[in-house]
Amino acid sequence: MNHLFLPADHAVEHALNGLALSHPGLLRLNENPLYVAARERHPARRVGLVSGGGSGHEPLHTGFVGSGMLDAAVPGRVFASPHNRQVFEASRDAAGAGGVLHIVKNYTGDRINFGIAAERLRAEGIPVRRVLVDDDLATESDETATGRRGTGATVLVEKLLGGAADAGLGLDELASLGAEFAAASRSVAVASRAQTSFSRGGEAFQLPDGTLEYGVGIHGERAVSTLEHPGFEPLVDRMTGQLLDALPHTTGSVLLLVNGLGATTLLELHAIHSRVTALLENRGLEVAGRLVGTFVPALDMSGFSLTLTALRDDWHAHWHAPARTPAFPVTESAR
């Protein structure tokens, strides 16, 4: 089974060109090196925001470029980090008077290539800092040398930082605040079927019928354990309880992301959303902002992830600040 209808060569270039053509008022495409940049930014924004990573996770990150969120995003090949030259050129393009902030998921290749680009930027006199997103509970272990992976919380961090940047905060303030956003966020994912291998076709790994990969990664990384499917409510209850147990102290408000991994229907995602909301309310927590849909897929994996961010009172304004991008919806407040 080949992967959909994508050409073997230049799939990412074709896709990014199509995205830019679909949103000519929002996006500007740079072809060499490949990245996409926002056409507009808030007049109060002094620091450019740049993110990126492997393709196959769309709309992350390119779909969140625009006023109120990212100033530029850099796509790598499918499940592969972008080249440091892409990051460097996109960052030079996006930098404001106060410099540029990199939002980086915790994967070795991303850290290395964004790090090289940062050194090149500093050599040109452009101030740069980094926020590392590391929210995946499945890799929270002393035995995991690289630490927690960066997954669904990246969307929430990018939105919160976009609002903060539009409030006029400086580079050091944004870097510090971004680290707090990431530290307040946790995610966990499950899958009942692996994604189709983009390079060779067929499922990337096989799961026995009636089982789940609990703690799967967004590149198809296998979990520590494969479980018998416990049923809808026990599964959602377990995932939500695990997130709440790991979440830093909250004053009572959270952000919630119910994210499809590529082949999960909105029928399922909204049912999950309903169950999680009831569980949170039973714990006395207010869902101050929520996203339901496919925001960080793993190509066409059958599964979903849950993300919670413990929201401080002074972060609400950043979440609800205006944003206009190809893929980020209008957020709804429970207030």
Long-range contacts (C-beta under 8 A, 24 or more apart in sequence): 1-196, 1-201, 1-202, 2-201, 3-196, 3-197, 3-198, 3-201, 3-299, 3-300, 4-300, 6-198, 11-55, 11-78, 12-55, 12-75, 12-76, 12-77, 12-78, 15-55, 15-58, 16-62, 16-75, 19-62, 19-63, 19-326, 22-326, 23-66, 23-326, 26-65, 26-66, 26-67, 26-324, 26-325, 26-326, 27-65, 27-66, 27-326, 30-89, 30-90, 30-93, 33-83, 33-85, 33-86, 33-89, 33-90, 34-74, 34-75, 34-86, 35-72, 35-73, 35-74, 35-75, 35-82, 35-86, 35-89, 35-90, 35-93, 36-62, 36-65, 36-72, 36-73, 36-75, 37-65, 37-71, 37-72, 37-90, 37-93, 37-94, 38-65, 38-66, 38-67, 38-70, 38-71, 38-72, 38-94, 40-66, 40-67, 41-67, 41-71, 41-96, 42-67, 42-68, 42-165, 42-166, 44-166, 44-167, 44-168, 45-71, 45-96, 45-165, 45-166, 45-168, 46-96, 46-97, 46-98, 46-165, 46-168, 46-169, 46-170, 46-171, 47-95, 47-96, 47-98, 47-99, 47-100, 47-101, 47-165, 47-169, 47-170, 47-171, 47-174, 48-72, 48-91, 48-94, 48-95, 48-96, 48-99, 48-100, 48-101, 49-94, 49-100, 49-101, 49-103, 49-158, 49-161, 49-162, 49-165, 50-74, 50-87, 50-90, 50-91, 50-94, 50-100, 50-101, 50-102, 50-103, 51-102, 51-103, 51-104, 51-154, 51-158, 52-76, 52-82, 52-86, 52-87, 52-90, 52-110, 52-114, 53-81, 53-82, 53-105, 53-107, 53-110, 54-78, 54-79, 54-80, 54-81, 54-82, 54-219, 55-79, 55-80, 56-195, 56-198, 56-219, 56-297, 56-298, 56-299, 57-218, 57-296, 57-297, 57-298, 58-297, 59-294, 59-295, 59-326, 59-327, 59-328, 60-154, 60-155, 60-295, 60-296, 61-154, 61-158, 62-326, 63-325, 63-326, 63-327, 63-328, 64-155, 64-158, 64-159, 64-325, 64-326, 64-327, 64-328, 65-325, 65-326, 66-323, 66-324, 66-325, 66-326, 66-328, 67-322, 67-323, 67-324, 67-325, 68-159, 68-162, 68-163, 68-166, 68-321, 68-322, 68-323, 68-324, 68-325, 69-158, 69-159, 69-162, 69-323, 69-325, 69-328, 70-103, 70-158, 70-162, 70-325, 71-96, 76-109, 78-198, 78-199, 78-299, 79-198, 79-219, 79-220, 80-109, 81-107, 81-109, 81-110, 81-112, 81-113, 82-110, 82-113, 83-113, 84-112, 84-113, 84-114, 84-116, 84-117, 84-120, 85-117, 87-113, 87-114, 87-116, 87-117, 88-116, 88-117, 88-120, 88-121, 91-117, 91-118, 91-121, 91-126, 91-128, 92-121, 92-124, 92-126, 95-121, 95-126, 95-128, 98-127, 98-170, 98-171, 99-126, 99-127, 99-128, 99-129, 99-171, 100-126, 100-127, 100-128, 100-171, 101-128, 101-129, 101-130, 101-131, 101-161, 101-165, 101-171, 101-174, 101-175, 101-178, 102-128, 102-129, 102-130, 102-131, 103-130, 103-131, 103-133, 103-154, 103-157, 103-158, 103-161, 103-178, 104-130, 104-131, 104-132, 104-133, 104-150, 105-132, 105-133, 105-134, 105-149, 105-150, 105-151, 105-154, 106-132, 106-133, 106-134, 106-146, 106-147, 106-148, 106-149, 106-150, 107-146, 107-149, 107-150, 108-146, 110-150, 127-171, 128-171, 129-171, 129-172, 129-174, 129-175, 130-175, 131-157, 131-161, 131-174, 131-175, 131-178, 131-179, 131-181, 131-182, 132-179, 132-182, 133-157, 133-182, 133-185, 134-182, 135-182, 135-185, 135-186, 135-187, 135-307, 136-187, 136-188, 136-189, 136-215, 136-217, 137-186, 137-187, 137-188, 137-215, 137-242, 137-243, 137-246, 138-188, 138-189, 138-214, 138-215, 138-216, 138-217, 138-223, 138-224, 139-215, 139-217, 140-246, 149-217, 149-218, 149-221, 151-187, 151-189, 151-217, 151-218, 151-296, 151-305, 151-307, 152-187, 152-189, 152-257, 152-259, 152-295, 152-296, 152-305, 152-306, 152-307, 153-182, 153-185, 153-186, 153-187, 153-257, 153-307, 153-309, 154-296, 155-257, 155-259, 155-291, 155-295, 155-296, 155-307, 155-328, 156-181, 156-185, 156-255, 156-257, 156-291, 156-307, 156-309, 157-181, 157-182, 157-185, 159-318, 159-319, 159-323, 159-328, 159-331, 160-309, 160-315, 160-318, 160-319, 161-318, 162-318, 162-321, 162-323, 163-317, 163-318, 163-319, 163-320, 163-321, 163-323, 164-318, 166-321, 166-322, 167-317, 167-318, 167-321, 180-312, 181-309, 181-315, 183-248, 184-247, 184-248, 184-250, 184-309, 184-310, 184-311, 184-312, 185-307, 185-308, 185-309, 185-310, 186-243, 186-246, 186-247, 186-307, 186-308, 187-243, 187-257, 187-305, 187-306, 187-307, 187-308, 188-214, 188-215, 188-239, 188-242, 188-243, 188-305, 188-306, 189-215, 189-216, 189-217, 189-218, 189-259, 189-261, 189-303, 189-304, 189-305, 189-306, 190-214, 190-215, 190-216, 190-235, 190-239, 190-303, 190-304, 190-305, 191-216, 191-261, 191-298, 191-301, 191-302, 191-303, 192-229, 192-302, 192-303, 193-263, 193-301, 193-302, 193-303, 194-220, 194-301, 195-220, 195-261, 195-262, 195-298, 195-299, 195-300, 195-301, 196-299, 196-300, 198-299, 212-303, 213-303, 216-261, 216-298, 216-301, 216-303, 217-298, 218-261, 218-296, 218-297, 218-298, 218-305, 219-298, 220-298, 220-301, 232-271, 232-275, 233-275, 236-272, 236-275, 236-276, 236-279, 236-306, 237-275, 237-279, 239-306, 240-275, 240-276, 240-279, 240-280, 240-306, 241-279, 243-306, 243-307, 243-308, 244-280, 244-283, 244-308, 247-308, 247-310, 248-310, 249-310, 250-285, 250-310, 250-311, 251-310, 251-311, 251-312, 251-313, 252-284, 252-285, 252-286, 253-285, 253-286, 253-287, 253-288, 253-310, 253-311, 253-313, 253-316, 254-280, 254-285, 254-286, 254-287, 254-288, 254-308, 254-309, 254-310, 254-311, 255-287, 255-288, 255-289, 255-290, 255-291, 255-307, 255-308, 255-309, 255-311, 255-319, 256-280, 256-287, 256-289, 256-290, 256-291, 256-306, 256-307, 256-308, 257-290, 257-291, 257-292, 257-295, 257-305, 257-306, 257-307, 257-308, 258-290, 258-291, 258-292, 258-293, 258-304, 258-306, 259-291, 259-293, 259-294, 259-295, 259-296, 259-297, 259-304, 259-305, 259-306, 259-307, 260-293, 260-294, 260-295, 260-297, 260-303, 260-304, 261-294, 261-296, 261-297, 261-298, 261-301, 261-302, 261-303, 261-304, 261-305, 262-294, 262-297, 262-298, 262-299, 262-300, 262-301, 262-302, 263-300, 263-301, 263-302, 264-294, 264-302, 264-303, 264-304, 266-292, 266-293, 268-304, 269-293, 269-294, 269-304, 272-304, 272-306, 276-306, 286-334, 286-335, 287-334, 288-316, 288-319, 288-333, 288-334, 288-335, 289-319, 289-320, 289-331, 289-332, 289-333, 290-331, 290-332, 290-334, 291-329, 291-331, 293-329, 295-327
